Amino acid sequence: MRVGYVRVSSVEQNEERQIFELKQKANVEKFFVDKVSSKSAHRPKFDEMMNCLREGDELIVSEFSRLARSTTDLLNIVDSLTKKDVKVRSLKEQLIPLLLKANLC
């Protein structure tokens, strides 16, 4: 299943652009949407999504800044999902060059 994670920093911000992009460019089937700052460690829909993802799923985000709070956080999330055999993809950035730069491949 293609799963999309969408995050905006506040309740006032609109998540529709990210949702539209994920639907149009990646045929995302299920969405998890958080309206919280990335500085917040408590992201309820993120936690729900991490528990929901299963082997063979693909997590797609518009850009990695929507998923992680830092590069270290991103690498930890990707590592955790890779161990579950879940693919992670950003529409904006390519993951392999990022991992090569961090000497993780």
ROFIRO-123579 format. One record per atom (N, C-alpha, C, O): atom name; residue in three letters; x, y, z. Coordinates in Angstrom, 3 decimals. Example, Ala and Ser with C-alpha at 12.3 -4.5 7.8 and 13.67 -1.06 7.14 Angstrom:
2
{'N' 'ALA' {13.190 -5.690 7.800}}
{'CA' 'ALA' {12.300 -4.500 7.800}}
{'C' 'ALA' {13.200 -3.300 7.800}}
{'O' 'ALA' {14.236 -3.319 8.465}}
{'N' 'SER' {12.850 -2.250 7.080}}
{'CA' 'SER' {13.670 -1.060 7.140}}
{'C' 'SER' {12.900 0.030 7.870}}
{'O' 'SER' {13.409 1.138 8.039}}
This chain:
105
{'N' 'MET' {0.846 -1.179 0.000}}
{'CA' 'MET' {0.000 0.000 0.000}}
{'C' 'MET' {0.887 1.236 0.000}}
{'O' 'MET' {1.921 1.265 0.667}}
{'N' 'ARG' {0.491 2.232 -0.731}}
{'CA' 'ARG' {1.187 3.521 -0.724}}
{'C' 'ARG' {0.557 4.403 0.341}}
{'O' 'ARG' {-0.630 4.725 0.290}}
{'N' 'VAL' {1.383 4.784 1.305}}
{'CA' 'VAL' {0.931 5.579 2.444}}
{'C' 'VAL' {1.606 6.941 2.378}}
{'O' 'VAL' {2.809 7.033 2.132}}
{'N' 'GLY' {0.836 7.987 2.597}}
{'CA' 'GLY' {1.379 9.340 2.597}}
{'C' 'GLY' {1.367 9.928 3.990}}
{'O' 'GLY' {0.393 9.799 4.731}}
{'N' 'TYR' {2.469 10.579 4.334}}
{'CA' 'TYR' {2.512 11.330 5.595}}
{'C' 'TYR' {2.612 12.806 5.242}}
{'O' 'TYR' {3.471 13.217 4.462}}
{'N' 'VAL' {1.717 13.595 5.829}}
{'CA' 'VAL' {1.625 15.025 5.576}}
{'C' 'VAL' {1.727 15.732 6.917}}
{'O' 'VAL' {1.065 15.359 7.886}}
{'N' 'ARG' {2.576 16.771 6.955}}
{'CA' 'ARG' {2.662 17.564 8.180}}
{'C' 'ARG' {2.740 19.032 7.825}}
{'O' 'ARG' {3.516 19.448 6.964}}
{'N' 'VAL' {1.912 19.809 8.512}}
{'CA' 'VAL' {2.015 21.264 8.473}}
{'C' 'VAL' {2.316 21.711 9.890}}
{'O' 'VAL' {2.003 21.009 10.851}}
{'N' 'SER' {2.928 22.890 10.018}}
{'CA' 'SER' {3.447 23.320 11.315}}
{'C' 'SER' {2.415 23.864 12.282}}
{'O' 'SER' {2.681 23.961 13.480}}
{'N' 'SER' {1.243 24.220 11.783}}
{'CA' 'SER' {0.222 24.770 12.678}}
{'C' 'SER' {-1.168 24.474 12.140}}
{'O' 'SER' {-1.332 24.116 10.974}}
{'N' 'VAL' {-2.146 24.624 12.984}}
{'CA' 'VAL' {-3.537 24.368 12.613}}
{'C' 'VAL' {-3.980 25.330 11.508}}
{'O' 'VAL' {-4.827 24.984 10.685}}
{'N' 'GLU' {-3.405 26.539 11.492}}
{'CA' 'GLU' {-3.788 27.536 10.500}}
{'C' 'GLU' {-3.296 27.189 9.091}}
{'O' 'GLU' {-3.880 27.641 8.107}}
{'N' 'GLN' {-2.237 26.399 8.986}}
{'CA' 'GLN' {-1.692 26.065 7.679}}
{'C' 'GLN' {-2.534 24.990 6.997}}
{'O' 'GLN' {-3.180 24.174 7.653}}
{'N' 'ASN' {-2.509 25.010 5.659}}
{'CA' 'ASN' {-3.333 24.103 4.878}}
{'C' 'ASN' {-2.480 22.958 4.323}}
{'O' 'ASN' {-1.435 23.185 3.714}}
{'N' 'GLU' {-2.938 21.750 4.540}}
{'CA' 'GLU' {-2.217 20.556 4.100}}
{'C' 'GLU' {-2.624 20.094 2.702}}
{'O' 'GLU' {-2.070 19.121 2.190}}
{'N' 'GLU' {-3.575 20.773 2.085}}
{'CA' 'GLU' {-4.127 20.326 0.803}}
{'C' 'GLU' {-3.101 20.238 -0.324}}
{'O' 'GLU' {-3.188 19.333 -1.154}}
{'N' 'ARG' {-2.127 21.160 -0.378}}
{'CA' 'ARG' {-1.116 21.110 -1.439}}
{'C' 'ARG' {-0.331 19.807 -1.379}}
{'O' 'ARG' {-0.091 19.172 -2.407}}
{'N' 'GLN' {0.072 19.407 -0.167}}
{'CA' 'GLN' {0.824 18.160 -0.015}}
{'C' 'GLN' {-0.034 16.952 -0.405}}
{'O' 'GLN' {0.433 16.053 -1.104}}
{'N' 'ILE' {-1.267 16.938 0.043}}
{'CA' 'ILE' {-2.165 15.822 -0.264}}
{'C' 'ILE' {-2.388 15.722 -1.773}}
{'O' 'ILE' {-2.307 14.635 -2.346}}
{'N' 'PHE' {-2.664 16.846 -2.406}}
{'CA' 'PHE' {-2.874 16.862 -3.859}}
{'C' 'PHE' {-1.648 16.312 -4.587}}
{'O' 'PHE' {-1.771 15.475 -5.481}}
{'N' 'GLU' {-0.478 16.784 -4.201}}
{'CA' 'GLU' {0.767 16.353 -4.832}}
{'C' 'GLU' {0.991 14.847 -4.662}}
{'O' 'GLU' {1.389 14.171 -5.610}}
{'N' 'LEU' {0.742 14.330 -3.481}}
{'CA' 'LEU' {0.937 12.896 -3.231}}
{'C' 'LEU' {-0.076 12.053 -4.009}}
{'O' 'LEU' {0.255 10.968 -4.486}}
{'N' 'LYS' {-1.294 12.545 -4.136}}
{'CA' 'LYS' {-2.305 11.829 -4.928}}
{'C' 'LYS' {-1.938 11.831 -6.408}}
{'O' 'LYS' {-1.988 10.794 -7.069}}
{'N' 'GLN' {-1.570 13.002 -6.922}}
{'CA' 'GLN' {-1.310 13.151 -8.348}}
{'C' 'GLN' {-0.016 12.478 -8.802}}
{'O' 'GLN' {0.016 11.834 -9.850}}
{'N' 'LYS' {1.042 12.626 -8.019}}
{'CA' 'LYS' {2.353 12.134 -8.447}}
{'C' 'LYS' {2.678 10.722 -7.975}}
{'O' 'LYS' {3.564 10.072 -8.529}}
{'N' 'ALA' {1.957 10.240 -6.944}}
{'CA' 'ALA' {2.345 8.943 -6.385}}
{'C' 'ALA' {1.173 8.003 -6.129}}
{'O' 'ALA' {1.372 6.904 -5.612}}
{'N' 'ASN' {-0.025 8.407 -6.474}}
{'CA' 'ASN' {-1.212 7.560 -6.250}}
{'C' 'ASN' {-1.303 7.038 -4.820}}
{'O' 'ASN' {-1.596 5.863 -4.597}}
{'N' 'VAL' {-1.053 7.914 -3.862}}
{'CA' 'VAL' {-1.126 7.524 -2.450}}
{'C' 'VAL' {-2.551 7.109 -2.117}}
{'O' 'VAL' {-3.515 7.762 -2.517}}
{'N' 'GLU' {-2.666 6.007 -1.374}}
{'CA' 'GLU' {-3.971 5.432 -1.045}}
{'C' 'GLU' {-4.474 5.827 0.338}}
{'O' 'GLU' {-5.681 5.944 0.549}}
{'N' 'LYS' {-3.560 6.034 1.277}}
{'CA' 'LYS' {-3.954 6.330 2.650}}
{'C' 'LYS' {-3.070 7.454 3.169}}
{'O' 'LYS' {-1.865 7.477 2.918}}
{'N' 'PHE' {-3.685 8.393 3.903}}
{'CA' 'PHE' {-2.960 9.549 4.407}}
{'C' 'PHE' {-2.996 9.620 5.923}}
{'O' 'PHE' {-3.985 9.260 6.562}}
{'N' 'PHE' {-1.884 10.099 6.485}}
{'CA' 'PHE' {-1.799 10.446 7.897}}
{'C' 'PHE' {-1.376 11.909 7.932}}
{'O' 'PHE' {-0.348 12.274 7.361}}
{'N' 'VAL' {-2.166 12.747 8.601}}
{'CA' 'VAL' {-1.926 14.190 8.586}}
{'C' 'VAL' {-1.757 14.701 10.008}}
{'O' 'VAL' {-2.633 14.528 10.855}}
{'N' 'ASP' {-0.603 15.341 10.258}}
{'CA' 'ASP' {-0.352 16.006 11.540}}
{'C' 'ASP' {-0.317 17.504 11.316}}
{'O' 'ASP' {0.196 17.985 10.306}}
{'N' 'LYS' {-0.868 18.231 12.270}}
{'CA' 'LYS' {-0.801 19.693 12.255}}
{'C' 'LYS' {-0.073 20.128 13.514}}
{'O' 'LYS' {-0.668 20.658 14.452}}
{'N' 'VAL' {1.238 19.887 13.510}}
{'CA' 'VAL' {2.091 20.237 14.650}}
{'C' 'VAL' {3.464 20.654 14.150}}
{'O' 'VAL' {3.877 20.272 13.056}}
{'N' 'SER' {4.154 21.424 14.939}}
{'CA' 'SER' {5.514 21.834 14.598}}
{'C' 'SER' {6.433 20.622 14.584}}
{'O' 'SER' {6.229 19.668 15.335}}
{'N' 'SER' {7.439 20.665 13.732}}
{'CA' 'SER' {8.395 19.555 13.690}}
{'C' 'SER' {9.199 19.479 14.977}}
{'O' 'SER' {9.790 18.441 15.273}}
{'N' 'LYS' {9.232 20.550 15.738}}
{'CA' 'LYS' {9.955 20.548 17.015}}
{'C' 'LYS' {9.257 19.685 18.054}}
{'O' 'LYS' {9.878 19.245 19.021}}
{'N' 'SER' {7.978 19.446 17.858}}
{'CA' 'SER' {7.209 18.645 18.800}}
{'C' 'SER' {7.558 17.168 18.650}}
{'O' 'SER' {7.526 16.615 17.550}}
{'N' 'ALA' {7.886 16.549 19.763}}
{'CA' 'ALA' {8.176 15.110 19.746}}
{'C' 'ALA' {6.874 14.318 19.676}}
{'O' 'ALA' {6.880 13.142 19.310}}
{'N' 'HIS' {5.762 14.956 20.025}}
{'CA' 'HIS' {4.461 14.280 20.034}}
{'C' 'HIS' {3.717 14.587 18.732}}
{'O' 'HIS' {3.152 15.666 18.554}}
{'N' 'ARG' {3.737 13.614 17.842}}
{'CA' 'ARG' {3.020 13.729 16.572}}
{'C' 'ARG' {2.107 12.512 16.484}}
{'O' 'ARG' {2.540 11.447 16.042}}
{'N' 'PRO' {0.847 12.656 16.900}}
{'CA' 'PRO' {-0.062 11.508 17.013}}
{'C' 'PRO' {-0.245 10.715 15.716}}
{'O' 'PRO' {-0.215 9.485 15.739}}
{'N' 'LYS' {-0.431 11.393 14.608}}
{'CA' 'LYS' {-0.653 10.674 13.347}}
{'C' 'LYS' {0.627 10.011 12.850}}
{'O' 'LYS' {0.570 8.962 12.207}}
{'N' 'PHE' {1.774 10.606 13.137}}
{'CA' 'PHE' {3.049 9.981 12.801}}
{'C' 'PHE' {3.180 8.653 13.545}}
{'O' 'PHE' {3.529 7.631 12.955}}
{'N' 'ASP' {2.895 8.682 14.846}}
{'CA' 'ASP' {2.970 7.453 15.648}}
{'C' 'ASP' {1.992 6.398 15.130}}
{'O' 'ASP' {2.338 5.220 15.036}}
{'N' 'GLU' {0.782 6.820 14.799}}
{'CA' 'GLU' {-0.222 5.897 14.254}}
{'C' 'GLU' {0.262 5.288 12.936}}
{'O' 'GLU' {0.111 4.089 12.699}}
{'N' 'MET' {0.849 6.141 12.079}}
{'CA' 'MET' {1.359 5.669 10.799}}
{'C' 'MET' {2.483 4.649 10.995}}
{'O' 'MET' {2.497 3.609 10.337}}
{'N' 'MET' {3.412 4.940 11.884}}
{'CA' 'MET' {4.538 4.031 12.115}}
{'C' 'MET' {4.044 2.667 12.584}}
{'O' 'MET' {4.634 1.645 12.232}}
{'N' 'ASN' {2.985 2.634 13.361}}
{'CA' 'ASN' {2.403 1.369 13.819}}
{'C' 'ASN' {1.597 0.673 12.727}}
{'O' 'ASN' {1.421 -0.544 12.762}}
{'N' 'CYS' {1.112 1.436 11.766}}
{'CA' 'CYS' {0.258 0.905 10.698}}
{'C' 'CYS' {1.054 0.315 9.534}}
{'O' 'CYS' {0.601 -0.635 8.895}}
{'N' 'LEU' {2.233 0.868 9.255}}
{'CA' 'LEU' {3.020 0.426 8.094}}
{'C' 'LEU' {3.441 -1.028 8.232}}
{'O' 'LEU' {3.874 -1.469 9.297}}
{'N' 'ARG' {3.306 -1.764 7.137}}
{'CA' 'ARG' {3.609 -3.202 7.111}}
{'C' 'ARG' {4.599 -3.522 5.996}}
{'O' 'ARG' {4.833 -2.705 5.107}}
{'N' 'GLU' {5.161 -4.692 6.053}}
{'CA' 'GLU' {6.091 -5.172 5.048}}
{'C' 'GLU' {5.505 -4.987 3.647}}
{'O' 'GLU' {4.356 -5.346 3.389}}
{'N' 'GLY' {6.307 -4.425 2.756}}
{'CA' 'GLY' {5.864 -4.216 1.382}}
{'C' 'GLY' {5.205 -2.871 1.143}}
{'O' 'GLY' {5.001 -2.491 -0.010}}
{'N' 'ASP' {4.860 -2.130 2.206}}
{'CA' 'ASP' {4.262 -0.801 2.048}}
{'C' 'ASP' {5.318 0.190 1.569}}
{'O' 'ASP' {6.519 -0.069 1.649}}
{'N' 'GLU' {4.844 1.323 1.073}}
{'CA' 'GLU' {5.740 2.408 0.672}}
{'C' 'GLU' {5.237 3.688 1.324}}
{'O' 'GLU' {4.083 4.078 1.145}}
{'N' 'LEU' {6.111 4.333 2.080}}
{'CA' 'LEU' {5.789 5.618 2.703}}
{'C' 'LEU' {6.285 6.719 1.783}}
{'O' 'LEU' {7.455 6.739 1.402}}
{'N' 'ILE' {5.393 7.634 1.427}}
{'CA' 'ILE' {5.745 8.706 0.510}}
{'C' 'ILE' {5.424 10.048 1.163}}
{'O' 'ILE' {4.347 10.243 1.728}}
{'N' 'VAL' {6.382 10.964 1.072}}
{'CA' 'VAL' {6.208 12.322 1.593}}
{'C' 'VAL' {6.531 13.303 0.485}}
{'O' 'VAL' {7.249 12.966 -0.457}}
{'N' 'SER' {6.010 14.512 0.588}}
{'CA' 'SER' {6.323 15.522 -0.424}}
{'C' 'SER' {7.783 15.930 -0.333}}
{'O' 'SER' {8.432 16.167 -1.351}}
{'N' 'GLU' {8.299 16.010 0.891}}
{'CA' 'GLU' {9.714 16.283 1.124}}
{'C' 'GLU' {10.079 15.798 2.525}}
{'O' 'GLU' {9.222 15.721 3.406}}
{'N' 'PHE' {11.343 15.476 2.721}}
{'CA' 'PHE' {11.762 14.868 3.984}}
{'C' 'PHE' {11.572 15.777 5.190}}
{'O' 'PHE' {11.441 15.285 6.311}}
{'N' 'SER' {11.553 17.088 4.988}}
{'CA' 'SER' {11.349 17.994 6.123}}
{'C' 'SER' {9.963 17.821 6.734}}
{'O' 'SER' {9.747 18.202 7.884}}
{'N' 'ARG' {9.024 17.254 5.985}}
{'CA' 'ARG' {7.687 16.993 6.519}}
{'C' 'ARG' {7.692 15.758 7.419}}
{'O' 'ARG' {6.835 15.619 8.292}}
{'N' 'LEU' {8.652 14.866 7.208}}
{'CA' 'LEU' {8.709 13.594 7.930}}
{'C' 'LEU' {9.560 13.660 9.185}}
{'O' 'LEU' {9.174 13.127 10.226}}
{'N' 'ALA' {10.722 14.311 9.098}}
{'CA' 'ALA' {11.707 14.242 10.176}}
{'C' 'ALA' {12.077 15.623 10.693}}
{'O' 'ALA' {11.937 16.626 9.994}}
{'N' 'ARG' {12.554 15.651 11.934}}
{'CA' 'ARG' {12.943 16.904 12.576}}
{'C' 'ARG' {14.396 17.269 12.315}}
{'O' 'ARG' {14.789 18.421 12.501}}
{'N' 'SER' {15.196 16.297 11.885}}
{'CA' 'SER' {16.618 16.518 11.615}}
{'C' 'SER' {17.112 15.392 10.722}}
{'O' 'SER' {16.393 14.423 10.479}}
{'N' 'THR' {18.325 15.521 10.239}}
{'CA' 'THR' {18.902 14.454 9.418}}
{'C' 'THR' {19.035 13.175 10.225}}
{'O' 'THR' {18.751 12.087 9.723}}
{'N' 'THR' {19.465 13.301 11.470}}
{'CA' 'THR' {19.588 12.122 12.336}}
{'C' 'THR' {18.237 11.467 12.540}}
{'O' 'THR' {18.123 10.242 12.485}}
{'N' 'ASP' {17.221 12.267 12.772}}
{'CA' 'ASP' {15.861 11.756 12.933}}
{'C' 'ASP' {15.416 11.031 11.659}}
{'O' 'ASP' {14.836 9.947 11.729}}
{'N' 'LEU' {15.686 11.626 10.506}}
{'CA' 'LEU' {15.329 11.006 9.223}}
{'C' 'LEU' {16.021 9.660 9.061}}
{'O' 'LEU' {15.385 8.672 8.693}}
{'N' 'LEU' {17.304 9.617 9.332}}
{'CA' 'LEU' {18.048 8.365 9.192}}
{'C' 'LEU' {17.516 7.290 10.134}}
{'O' 'LEU' {17.451 6.118 9.764}}
{'N' 'ASN' {17.137 7.681 11.343}}
{'CA' 'ASN' {16.564 6.720 12.298}}
{'C' 'ASN' {15.205 6.202 11.819}}
{'O' 'ASN' {14.917 5.010 11.935}}
{'N' 'ILE' {14.378 7.092 11.285}}
{'CA' 'ILE' {13.065 6.688 10.767}}
{'C' 'ILE' {13.243 5.734 9.593}}
{'O' 'ILE' {12.608 4.681 9.538}}
{'N' 'VAL' {14.113 6.107 8.653}}
{'CA' 'VAL' {14.354 5.260 7.478}}
{'C' 'VAL' {14.905 3.900 7.903}}
{'O' 'VAL' {14.494 2.870 7.368}}
{'N' 'ASP' {15.824 3.891 8.855}}
{'CA' 'ASP' {16.389 2.629 9.343}}
{'C' 'ASP' {15.301 1.752 9.952}}
{'O' 'ASP' {15.232 0.555 9.672}}
{'N' 'SER' {14.456 2.347 10.780}}
{'CA' 'SER' {13.367 1.609 11.417}}
{'C' 'SER' {12.415 1.018 10.376}}
{'O' 'SER' {12.005 -0.137 10.489}}
{'N' 'LEU' {12.069 1.808 9.370}}
{'CA' 'LEU' {11.142 1.332 8.342}}
{'C' 'LEU' {11.796 0.312 7.411}}
{'O' 'LEU' {11.140 -0.630 6.967}}
{'N' 'THR' {13.061 0.489 7.120}}
{'CA' 'THR' {13.776 -0.467 6.268}}
{'C' 'THR' {13.806 -1.844 6.932}}
{'O' 'THR' {13.693 -2.868 6.258}}
{'N' 'LYS' {13.958 -1.859 8.232}}
{'CA' 'LYS' {13.953 -3.133 8.969}}
{'C' 'LYS' {12.592 -3.824 8.876}}
{'O' 'LYS' {12.503 -5.045 9.007}}
{'N' 'LYS' {11.537 -3.045 8.651}}
{'CA' 'LYS' {10.190 -3.598 8.472}}
{'C' 'LYS' {9.892 -3.874 7.004}}
{'O' 'LYS' {8.775 -4.265 6.663}}
{'N' 'ASP' {10.884 -3.674 6.128}}
{'CA' 'ASP' {10.747 -3.828 4.687}}
{'C' 'ASP' {9.711 -2.864 4.113}}
{'O' 'ASP' {8.905 -3.222 3.254}}
{'N' 'VAL' {9.759 -1.625 4.616}}
{'CA' 'VAL' {8.913 -0.543 4.114}}
{'C' 'VAL' {9.816 0.409 3.336}}
{'O' 'VAL' {10.850 0.838 3.847}}
{'N' 'LYS' {9.436 0.739 2.115}}
{'CA' 'LYS' {10.196 1.688 1.303}}
{'C' 'LYS' {9.814 3.099 1.719}}
{'O' 'LYS' {8.674 3.354 2.106}}
{'N' 'VAL' {10.779 4.020 1.636}}
{'CA' 'VAL' {10.543 5.424 1.971}}
{'C' 'VAL' {10.944 6.263 0.769}}
{'O' 'VAL' {12.027 6.098 0.207}}
{'N' 'ARG' {10.041 7.176 0.384}}
{'CA' 'ARG' {10.313 7.993 -0.800}}
{'C' 'ARG' {9.833 9.421 -0.582}}
{'O' 'ARG' {8.764 9.656 -0.019}}
{'N' 'SER' {10.635 10.355 -1.033}}
{'CA' 'SER' {10.266 11.764 -1.068}}
{'C' 'SER' {10.060 12.162 -2.517}}
{'O' 'SER' {10.828 11.751 -3.387}}
{'N' 'LEU' {9.039 12.953 -2.786}}
{'CA' 'LEU' {8.827 13.431 -4.141}}
{'C' 'LEU' {9.872 14.479 -4.519}}
{'O' 'LEU' {10.180 14.651 -5.698}}
{'N' 'LYS' {10.414 15.170 -3.534}}
{'CA' 'LYS' {11.361 16.258 -3.797}}
{'C' 'LYS' {12.815 15.787 -3.795}}
{'O' 'LYS' {13.573 16.140 -4.698}}
{'N' 'GLU' {13.216 15.001 -2.799}}
{'CA' 'GLU' {14.610 14.593 -2.661}}
{'C' 'GLU' {14.787 13.118 -2.984}}
{'O' 'GLU' {13.854 12.323 -2.872}}
{'N' 'GLN' {15.987 12.773 -3.383}}
{'CA' 'GLN' {16.333 11.377 -3.625}}
{'C' 'GLN' {17.032 10.837 -2.387}}
{'O' 'GLN' {17.962 11.462 -1.878}}
{'N' 'LEU' {16.591 9.679 -1.899}}
{'CA' 'LEU' {17.121 9.123 -0.654}}
{'C' 'LEU' {18.510 8.533 -0.817}}
{'O' 'LEU' {19.348 8.731 0.062}}
{'N' 'ILE' {18.795 7.821 -1.891}}
{'CA' 'ILE' {20.087 7.153 -2.051}}
{'C' 'ILE' {21.255 8.143 -1.968}}
{'O' 'ILE' {22.206 7.877 -1.232}}
{'N' 'PRO' {21.227 9.274 -2.690}}
{'CA' 'PRO' {22.334 10.230 -2.539}}
{'C' 'PRO' {22.499 10.710 -1.099}}
{'O' 'PRO' {23.624 10.913 -0.642}}
{'N' 'LEU' {21.396 10.893 -0.384}}
{'CA' 'LEU' {21.465 11.311 1.014}}
{'C' 'LEU' {22.181 10.262 1.851}}
{'O' 'LEU' {23.037 10.593 2.672}}
{'N' 'LEU' {21.832 9.002 1.646}}
{'CA' 'LEU' {22.458 7.927 2.417}}
{'C' 'LEU' {23.920 7.752 2.045}}
{'O' 'LEU' {24.751 7.490 2.915}}
{'N' 'LEU' {24.248 7.892 0.769}}
{'CA' 'LEU' {25.648 7.793 0.351}}
{'C' 'LEU' {26.473 8.903 0.978}}
{'O' 'LEU' {27.607 8.677 1.400}}
{'N' 'LYS' {25.911 10.092 1.040}}
{'CA' 'LYS' {26.610 11.232 1.632}}
{'C' 'LYS' {26.879 10.966 3.118}}
{'O' 'LYS' {27.903 11.391 3.652}}
{'N' 'ALA' {25.970 10.272 3.771}}
{'CA' 'ALA' {26.121 9.960 5.200}}
{'C' 'ALA' {26.906 8.664 5.404}}
{'O' 'ALA' {27.063 8.208 6.537}}
{'N' 'ASN' {27.403 8.062 4.304}}
{'CA' 'ASN' {28.155 6.801 4.361}}
{'C' 'ASN' {27.358 5.659 4.971}}
{'O' 'ASN' {27.904 4.836 5.705}}
{'N' 'LEU' {26.069 5.610 4.666}}
{'CA' 'LEU' {25.227 4.562 5.212}}
{'C' 'LEU' {24.899 3.476 4.184}}
{'O' 'LEU' {24.267 2.479 4.535}}
{'N' 'CYS' {25.310 3.643 2.938}}
{'CA' 'CYS' {25.083 2.609 1.918}}
{'C' 'CYS' {26.388 1.899 1.622}}
{'O' 'CYS' {26.422 0.992 0.791}}
